[in-house]
Amino acid sequence: MAIKVQWTAGLSEKEAKDMRDLVSRNTILLGRLREILTDKLASNEKTRISLAGYDSPNWAQKQADANGYQRALNEILELIG
């Protein structure tokens, strides 16, 4: 399993090898994490596009927060492949 370079950036060669081994041995854990994050993304998307929020005077801030949360979840999903 190829991993993203961010997993090993700044590590010594031995540490990088250990990290690659660790990630490759934990595919079940990473798969489950991917499922959890995907569910969170779907839930956030429903909330973000809900009509109920339009009545809030803080709508713009809520949207910015939801967009940032979605962006962070997507970054994590990219890291775990």
C-alpha positions in Angstrom: 0.0 0.0 0.0 1.5 3.3 -1.0 1.0 6.1 1.5 1.0 9.9 1.2 4.4 11.5 1.6 3.1 13.6 4.5 3.2 10.4 6.7 7.0 10.3 6.3 8.0 13.9 5.7 10.8 15.0 8.1 11.4 11.5 9.4 14.7 9.6 9.3 14.9 6.7 6.9 14.3 4.2 9.7 11.4 6.2 11.1 9.9 6.5 7.6 10.2 2.8 7.1 8.6 2.1 10.5 5.8 4.5 9.6 5.1 2.9 6.2 5.0 -0.5 8.0 2.7 0.8 10.7 0.3 2.3 8.1 0.3 -0.8 5.9 -0.5 -3.0 8.9 -3.4 -1.0 10.0 -5.6 -1.1 6.9 -8.7 -2.3 8.9 -8.4 0.6 11.3 -7.9 3.1 8.5 -10.8 1.7 6.6 -13.1 2.1 9.6 -11.8 5.6 10.1 -12.6 6.3 6.5 -16.2 5.1 7.0 -16.6 7.3 10.1 -15.3 10.4 8.4 -17.4 9.7 5.3 -20.5 9.5 7.6 -19.5 12.8 9.3 -19.1 14.4 5.9 -22.6 13.4 4.8 -24.1 14.6 8.1 -22.2 17.9 7.8 -23.4 18.3 4.2 -27.1 17.8 5.2 -26.7 20.4 8.0 -24.9 22.8 5.7 -27.5 22.8 3.0 -30.5 22.7 5.3 -33.1 25.4 4.9 -33.5 25.7 8.6 -30.2 27.7 9.0 -31.2 30.5 6.7 -33.2 32.2 9.4 -30.1 32.6 11.6 -28.5 36.0 11.8 -25.2 34.0 12.1 -25.8 32.1 8.9 -22.5 33.3 7.2 -20.4 32.2 10.2 -22.2 28.9 10.4 -21.5 28.3 6.7 -17.9 29.2 7.1 -17.5 26.9 10.0 -19.2 24.0 8.2 -17.1 24.6 5.1 -13.9 24.6 7.2 -15.0 21.4 8.9 -15.7 19.7 5.6 -12.4 20.8 4.2 -10.6 19.3 7.3 -12.4 16.0 7.0 -11.5 15.9 3.3 -7.9 16.5 4.1 -7.8 13.6 6.6 -9.6 11.4 4.1 -6.9 12.3 1.5 -4.1 11.3 4.0 -5.6 7.9 4.7 -6.2 7.2 1.0 
